[in-house]
Amino acid sequence: MAEKLIIFDTTLRDGEQSPGASMTRDEKLRIARQLERLKVDVIEAGFPASSNGDFECVQAIANVIKESTVCGLSRANDRDIARAAEALRPAARARIHTFIATSALHMEKKLRMTPDQVFEQARLSVRFARNLVGDVEFSPEDGYRSDVDFLCRVLEAAISEGATTINVPDTVGYAIPELYGNFIRTLRERIPNSDKAVWSVHCHNDLGMAVANSLAGVKIGGARQVECTINGLGERAGNCSLEEIVMAVKTRKDYFGLEVGVDARHILATSRMVSQTTGFVIQPNKAVVGANAFAHASGIHQDGVLKARDTYEIMRAEDVGWTNNKIVLGKLSGRNAFKQRLQELGVAMDSEADINTAFARFKELADRKSDIFDEDILALVSDESIARDHEKYMFISLAQHSETGERPQATVVFTAQGKEVTGESDGNGPVDASLKAIETHVKSGAEMVLYSVNAISGSTESQGEVTIRLQNSGRVVNGVGADPDIVVASAKAYLNALNKLQSKSDAVAAQG
C-alpha cells in the first residue's frame, strides 16, 4: 500500500494571522467541524497561551472534534506548553506543537539568546511537552535559513526527547523548490535518529512557491506531513494552499505515490466557508476553488471538452465539490430540508433556537430571491447578525435615496447595546451615505482600509457580499455582510466590523 501524506491544517492558527482575518469562537468551531468533515488529519486550533480567547477557542474545539487530531501551538517554555496541554485536555487526540527560532538572525536579534541556550531550551521544552501528551511536534522557526550543523544538533536532541513530528519551516518564504527539497533530505540523512519522527514541511508564499516548495519537501526530502491552510490564507502572501496540495497529490499519484485521507468532495464548501467567514475573497483564477477553475472560454477548449473532458480537464469538477445542481432550496422548502442542507454543508448550529432564527432569515431571503444557492446559505449562516445578543450593534433597516445630479441621502436604523437608534447622512454615493449615517451615532474613529464587493452567485439576482476592513488603534478587523441589496450588505458589513473592533477592545481591556 502507498504511504500516507498527513495533512496538517493551520487555517485557525496561522491563517488567522492575516490582517483582519481574526475569527470568533463560533466561527472557529464551525470551520473546525467542516475541517473534520473534510477529513483533515490534524487541526491546529490556535495558540492557547496568546490570549484567554484563544485558549477558550482551542478548548471548545478540543471538546467537539473526535476524528481529527487537535493541535495547540506553544513557544518553547513551560508556561506556554502547560497552557496548551490544559486547553487540549478534552481532545480525543491531542498534539502540542512547540517552537523556537534557530536561525542566527532570529537568535541574535529577536531572542537575544546564544545557540547553546536555544539548544537547551528546545531540548527541555520537548521533554516537558512529552510528559504531558504523547504526540509532540517541534519546529525550529526560520529553520530553512538556519545553519545546517546547528539545526541537525537541535533536531536530533528534539527527537531524542520524544518529538514525534519534526517540522522544518520556511518561515519567510525564501526557499526554492529544489533547494528546499534537498535541505530536508540532507537533514534526514545526517540526523542519526531521523527515522524516529515524521518529517513535516511548512512553507510561506512570499515568492509564490509555497505549494511547489512543500511538494519538493515531500518528493525530494521525504517529508510525510504538509502544513497548509484553506485558500492559502495567512499573513503576508499567505501559506501553502491545502486544496492545491491535496489535488496535486491525488491527480499526480503516478509521480508522488502517496495516499491522502482528505475527502476532496468537501473542498469547495470548506473554501467558501473560510472565504465568507474571513472576508478574504477567492480570486476567480485560483486553482481548484476559483470560479474559473473549471471554466473554458476558448472555442477550441470548449470543443475539446464537449468531445472528451480529459482533453483539457485533469480533474473532475465534481470531485472537489463543484456541481451543476446549483439550486438547492426555494421559498416552499421546509425547515427540515433547510436543516438537512446545513448538515450537508457542514454547518452545525449551537441550538434549535439558532436554527429557527437562521430558517426565518432563509424564508425572508427566499421571498426576495427565487433561487437559493449553497453560497447564499453559507453567507446567511456566517452573517453575524443572526441573533447574537452579545453584539453591540445589529442592523434593522435602511432607506436611501439617490438620483443623477443630487447628493444621495441615507437613513439607517440599528440597535446599539439593545437600544434602537437612527442615523442619517448624505454622501458621495448611497453606500458612502449609509456608512456615514451609522457613524453619526457610533463615532468609532476607525479608518476604512478596504471595501470589496463580490457577487455570491452569477446573476443580477445574486446576493452581494461586501467585505469592509477597518483599522483603529493598531487593531485590524474584517466585517462581512450579504444581501441582495448591495447598500444593505455594506451597512451589515460595516456593523459587523464595528462589532469585531468592539470585541477586540473588550478583550484587550480584560487582559490589560
C-alpha positions in Angstrom: 0.0 0.0 0.0 1.1 3.6 -0.7 2.4 5.7 2.2 0.1 8.3 3.6 0.7 12.0 3.4 -0.6 13.7 6.6 -2.5 16.9 6.0 -2.0 19.4 8.9 -4.4 22.4 8.6 -3.4 25.6 10.3 -6.2 27.9 9.0 -7.4 28.6 12.5 -3.9 29.5 13.8 -1.5 30.6 11.1 -4.3 31.5 8.6 -5.9 33.8 11.2 -2.7 35.8 11.4 -3.8 37.5 8.1 -4.6 41.2 8.9 -8.3 41.3 9.6 -8.9 37.5 9.4 -9.5 37.0 13.2 -12.5 34.8 13.9 -14.9 34.5 16.7 -15.3 31.4 18.8 -18.4 30.3 16.9 -16.8 30.9 13.6 -13.8 28.8 14.6 -16.0 26.0 15.8 -17.9 26.0 12.5 -14.7 25.8 10.5 -13.2 23.1 12.7 -16.3 20.9 12.2 -16.0 21.4 8.5 -12.3 20.6 8.5 -13.2 17.3 10.3 -15.8 16.7 7.7 -13.1 17.2 5.1 -11.1 14.5 7.0 -8.1 16.7 7.7 -5.6 14.7 9.8 -4.5 17.5 12.2 -6.3 20.7 13.0 -4.1 23.4 14.6 -6.8 25.1 16.5 -4.8 28.1 17.9 -2.2 29.4 20.3 -3.7 28.9 23.8 -1.1 31.0 25.7 -1.5 34.0 23.4 -4.9 35.1 25.0 -7.8 33.9 27.1 -9.9 34.0 23.9 -7.6 31.7 22.0 -7.4 29.3 25.0 -11.2 29.1 25.1 -11.4 28.5 21.3 -8.8 25.7 21.4 -10.6 24.1 24.4 -14.0 24.4 22.7 -12.6 22.8 19.5 -11.0 20.0 21.6 -14.4 19.3 23.1 -16.2 18.7 19.8 -13.6 17.2 17.4 -13.4 13.5 17.6 -11.8 12.2 14.4 -9.0 14.7 13.7 -6.1 15.4 16.0 -6.4 18.8 17.7 -3.2 20.7 18.0 -2.2 23.7 20.1 0.8 25.9 19.3 3.2 27.0 22.1 6.5 28.7 22.4 9.3 26.6 23.9 8.7 27.4 27.5 6.9 25.6 30.3 4.2 28.2 30.8 3.0 28.1 27.1 3.3 24.3 26.9 1.3 23.8 30.2 -1.4 26.2 28.9 -1.6 24.3 25.6 -1.9 21.0 27.4 -4.7 22.4 29.6 -6.7 23.6 26.6 -6.2 20.3 24.8 -7.3 18.1 27.8 -10.8 17.4 26.4 -9.4 16.3 23.0 -9.8 12.7 21.8 -6.4 13.1 20.0 -4.2 15.9 21.2 -0.9 17.3 19.9 1.3 20.0 21.4 3.3 22.0 18.7 6.2 23.8 20.3 8.7 26.0 18.5 11.8 28.2 18.9 13.8 30.1 16.4 17.2 28.6 15.2 18.5 31.0 12.5 21.4 33.1 13.5 19.4 36.3 12.7 16.5 35.3 14.8 18.6 34.1 17.8 20.6 37.3 17.9 18.1 39.9 17.0 14.8 38.5 18.3 15.5 36.0 21.1 18.8 37.6 22.2 20.0 34.1 23.1 23.1 32.1 22.3 22.9 28.9 20.2 23.7 26.8 23.3 20.8 28.5 25.2 18.4 27.8 22.3 19.6 24.2 22.1 18.9 23.7 25.8 15.5 25.4 25.7 14.4 23.3 22.7 15.5 20.1 24.3 13.9 20.7 27.7 10.7 22.0 26.2 10.1 18.9 24.1 10.8 16.8 27.2 8.3 18.8 29.2 5.7 18.6 26.5 6.2 14.8 26.0 5.4 14.3 29.7 2.0 16.0 29.2 0.9 14.4 25.9 2.0 11.5 23.7 2.1 13.5 20.4 4.6 16.4 20.3 5.7 18.4 17.2 8.8 20.5 17.3 9.5 23.4 14.8 12.7 25.3 14.5 11.4 28.7 13.5 13.1 30.1 10.4 14.6 26.6 10.0 15.4 27.0 6.3 17.7 29.9 7.0 19.4 28.1 9.9 23.0 26.7 10.0 22.7 23.1 9.0 25.2 21.8 11.6 23.4 23.6 14.4 19.9 22.6 13.1 21.0 18.9 13.0 22.1 19.1 16.6 18.9 20.7 17.8 16.6 18.3 15.8 18.5 15.2 16.9 18.0 16.3 20.5 14.3 17.1 20.0 13.7 13.6 18.6 15.7 12.0 21.5 13.5 13.9 24.0 10.3 12.4 22.4 9.3 14.7 19.5 7.1 12.6 17.2 7.0 15.1 14.4 9.8 17.4 13.2 8.6 20.4 11.1 11.1 22.5 9.1 9.5 25.9 8.3 10.4 28.2 5.5 9.1 31.0 7.8 9.7 33.9 5.4 9.0 32.2 2.0 12.7 32.4 1.0 13.1 28.8 -0.3 13.4 27.5 -3.9 11.8 24.0 -4.5 14.9 22.0 -5.5 17.0 23.6 -2.7 14.3 23.2 -0.1 13.7 19.5 -1.0 17.5 18.8 -0.8 17.7 20.7 2.5 15.0 18.4 4.0 16.8 15.3 2.6 20.2 16.5 4.0 18.7 16.8 7.5 17.1 13.4 7.4 20.3 11.8 6.1 22.6 13.5 8.6 20.5 13.1 11.8 21.0 9.5 13.2 17.5 9.2 14.7 15.6 10.9 11.9 13.6 7.7 11.3 12.0 8.0 14.7 9.9 11.0 13.7 7.5 12.1 10.9 9.1 14.9 8.9 6.9 17.9 8.1 7.1 21.0 5.8 5.6 24.4 6.5 6.1 26.9 3.6 5.1 30.5 3.2 4.2 32.0 -0.2 6.2 35.3 -0.3 7.8 34.3 -3.7 4.7 32.4 -4.8 6.3 29.0 -4.3 4.7 27.7 -1.1 3.0 24.7 -2.8 5.9 23.9 -5.0 8.3 24.0 -2.1 6.1 21.8 0.1 5.8 19.3 -2.7 9.5 19.3 -3.2 9.9 18.7 0.5 7.7 15.7 0.1 9.1 14.2 -3.1 12.8 15.1 -2.7 13.1 15.4 1.0 10.8 12.6 2.1 8.5 14.7 4.3 5.3 12.9 5.1 3.3 15.9 6.6 2.4 19.1 4.9 1.2 22.2 6.9 -1.2 24.3 4.9 -4.4 26.4 5.0 -7.7 26.6 3.2 -7.3 29.1 0.3 -3.7 29.6 1.2 -4.9 32.0 3.9 -2.1 33.5 6.0 0.0 36.6 6.9 1.8 38.5 4.2 1.4 36.5 1.0 -0.2 33.5 2.7 0.6 29.9 3.4 0.7 26.7 1.3 -2.8 26.1 -0.1 -4.4 22.9 1.2 -6.6 22.4 -1.8 -3.7 22.6 -4.2 -1.5 20.2 -2.2 -4.3 17.6 -1.9 -5.3 17.7 -5.6 -1.7 17.7 -6.8 -1.0 14.5 -4.8 -4.3 12.9 -5.8 -4.1 13.9 -9.5 -0.4 13.0 -9.8 -0.4 9.8 -7.8 1.7 8.3 -10.6 4.5 10.7 -9.5 4.1 11.1 -5.8 2.9 7.6 -5.0 1.1 8.7 -1.8 -2.3 8.4 -0.3 -4.2 11.4 1.1 -7.1 10.9 3.5 -8.9 14.2 2.7 -12.4 13.8 1.3 -11.9 16.2 -1.6 -15.6 16.4 -2.3 -15.9 18.9 0.6 -13.0 21.2 -0.6 -15.2 23.7 -2.3 -17.7 24.1 0.6 -14.8 24.5 3.1 -13.1 27.0 0.8 -16.3 29.1 0.6 -16.9 28.9 4.3 -13.5 30.2 5.1 -13.7 32.9 2.5 -17.1 34.1 3.7 -16.1 34.0 7.3 -12.9 35.9 7.0 -13.9 38.2 4.1 -11.0 37.2 2.0 -12.4 36.8 -1.5 -11.2 33.9 -3.7 -9.7 35.2 -6.9 -11.6 33.8 -10.0 -8.4 32.1 -11.4 -7.5 30.5 -8.1 -6.5 26.8 -8.7 -9.2 24.2 -7.7 -11.7 26.6 -6.0 -11.7 29.7 -8.1 -14.8 30.5 -10.1 -12.9 30.0 -13.4 -11.0 26.9 -12.3 -13.2 24.6 -14.5 -14.4 27.2 -17.0 -13.5 27.2 -20.7 -13.8 30.3 -22.8 -11.7 29.4 -25.8 -13.7 27.9 -28.6 -11.0 25.2 -29.2 -11.1 24.3 -25.5 -14.9 24.2 -25.4 -15.0 21.9 -28.4 -12.4 19.6 -26.9 -14.2 19.3 -23.6 -17.5 18.6 -25.2 -15.9 15.7 -27.2 -13.9 14.4 -24.3 -13.5 16.1 -20.9 -9.9 14.9 -20.4 -8.7 16.9 -23.4 -8.5 19.9 -21.2 -9.5 18.8 -17.7 -7.1 17.0 -15.5 -9.5 16.9 -12.5 -13.3 16.4 -12.4 -15.0 19.5 -11.0 -17.4 17.3 -9.0 -14.5 15.6 -7.3 -13.8 18.8 -5.4 -17.4 19.8 -4.8 -18.5 21.7 -7.9 -21.9 20.7 -9.1 -24.3 21.6 -11.9 -27.2 21.2 -9.5 -26.9 24.6 -8.1 -30.4 25.3 -7.0 -30.9 23.6 -3.6 -33.9 25.3 -1.9 -36.7 27.8 -2.5 -39.4 29.6 -0.7 -41.5 26.4 -0.5 -38.8 24.5 1.2 -39.5 23.4 4.8 -37.4 23.7 8.0 -36.3 20.0 7.8 -35.0 20.5 4.2 -33.1 23.6 5.3 -31.7 21.8 8.4 -30.6 18.9 6.2 -28.8 21.2 3.8 -27.0 22.9 6.6 -25.7 19.4 7.7 -24.7 18.6 4.1 -22.7 21.8 4.0 -21.0 21.0 7.3 -22.7 23.8 9.2 -23.6 23.0 12.8 -25.8 25.4 14.7 -25.4 25.7 18.5 -29.1 25.3 19.3 -32.6 24.7 17.9 -33.2 28.4 18.5 -30.3 29.3 16.3 -31.7 27.0 13.5 -35.1 28.6 13.8 -33.6 32.1 13.6 -31.5 31.1 10.5 -34.5 29.5 8.9 -36.6 32.6 9.4 -33.9 34.6 7.7 -33.7 32.0 4.9 -37.5 32.3 4.3 -37.1 36.1 4.3 -34.4 35.8 1.6 -36.4 33.3 -0.4 -39.3 35.8 -0.6 -36.9 38.3 -2.2 -34.8 35.9 -4.3 -36.4 33.0 -6.1 -33.4 30.6 -6.4 -31.3 29.9 -3.3 -27.8 28.6 -3.8 -25.4 26.9 -1.4 -23.4 30.1 -1.5 -26.5 32.0 -0.2 -26.9 29.6 2.7 -23.3 29.8 3.7 -23.4 33.6 3.6 -26.6 33.6 5.6 -25.3 31.5 8.5 -21.9 33.2 8.5 -23.6 36.6 8.8 -23.1 37.5 12.4 -26.3 39.5 12.6 -28.1 36.2 13.4 -29.5 37.0 16.9 -26.2 37.5 18.7 -27.3 39.1 21.9 -23.7 39.9 23.0 -23.2 42.1 19.9 -23.2 45.8 20.4 -24.6 46.8 17.0 -27.2 45.0 14.9 -28.8 46.0 11.6 -32.5 46.7 11.5 -33.4 48.6 8.3 -32.1 51.1 5.7 -33.7 53.7 3.5 -31.7 55.6 0.9 -32.5 58.0 -2.0 -30.2 58.8 -4.9 -30.7 60.3 -8.3 -28.5 61.8 -11.0 -27.3 65.3 -10.1 -28.5 65.0 -6.5 -26.4 64.1 -3.4 -27.5 60.7 -2.0 -29.3 60.5 1.3 -29.5 57.6 3.7 -31.2 56.6 6.9 -30.0 53.6 8.8 -31.8 52.0 11.8 -29.8 49.7 14.0 -29.5 48.7 17.7 -26.7 49.9 19.9 -26.4 47.8 23.1 -30.0 46.7 22.7 -31.5 50.2 22.1 -32.8 51.2 18.7 -31.1 54.2 17.2 -31.3 56.0 13.8 -28.5 57.7 11.9 -29.0 60.0 8.9 -26.4 61.4 6.5 -25.7 62.4 2.9 -22.6 61.1 1.0 -20.8 60.7 -2.3 -23.0 57.7 -3.1 -25.6 55.6 -1.4 -23.0 53.3 0.2 -21.0 56.3 1.5 -24.1 58.0 2.8 -25.2 54.8 4.6 -21.9 54.2 6.4 -21.7 57.9 7.3 -25.2 57.6 8.7 -24.0 54.8 11.0 -21.0 56.8 12.1 -23.2 59.8 13.1 -24.2 57.7 16.1 -21.2 55.4 16.6 -18.3 57.8 16.2 -15.8 55.0 16.0 -12.9 56.9 14.6 -11.9 53.8 12.6 -10.2 54.1 9.2 -11.6 52.1 6.3 -8.7 50.4 4.6 -10.6 48.0 2.3 -14.1 48.0 0.7 -14.8 45.0 -1.6 -17.9 43.7 -3.3 -18.3 40.2 -4.6 -21.4 38.6 -6.2 -22.1 35.3 -4.4 -23.6 33.6 -7.5 -23.5 34.6 -11.1 -26.6 36.7 -11.9 -28.1 40.1 -11.3 -30.4 38.5 -8.7 -27.4 37.3 -6.8 -26.7 38.4 -3.2 -23.9 40.8 -3.0 -21.2 40.0 -0.4 -19.4 43.0 1.0 -16.1 43.0 2.9 -15.1 46.0 4.9 -11.7 46.3 6.7 -11.4 48.8 9.5 -8.3 49.8 11.4 -8.3 51.6 14.7 -5.5 51.9 17.4 -3.4 49.2 15.7 -6.3 46.8 15.5 -7.4 45.5 12.1 -10.7 43.7 11.5 -12.8 42.5 8.6 -16.6 42.8 8.5 -18.7 40.8 6.1 -22.3 41.3 5.1 -24.5 39.8 2.4 -27.8 40.9 1.0 -29.5 41.2 -2.5 -29.3 45.0 -1.9 -25.6 45.9 -2.1 -26.2 49.0 0.1 -27.8 47.0 2.8 -24.9 44.4 2.5 -22.5 47.3 3.0 -24.3 48.5 6.2 -24.3 45.0 7.6 -20.6 44.6 6.8 -19.8 47.9 8.5 -21.7 47.0 11.6 -20.1 43.5 11.6 -16.6 45.2 11.5 -17.6 47.6 14.3 -18.7 44.6 16.5 -15.3 42.9 15.9 -13.5 46.1 16.8 -15.5 46.4 20.0 -14.9 42.7 21.0 -11.2 43.2 20.4 -11.2 46.3 22.6 -13.0 44.4 25.3 -10.5 41.5 25.1 -7.6 43.9 25.3 -9.1 45.7 28.3 -9.8 42.4 30.1 -6.2 41.2 29.6 -4.7 44.6 30.5 
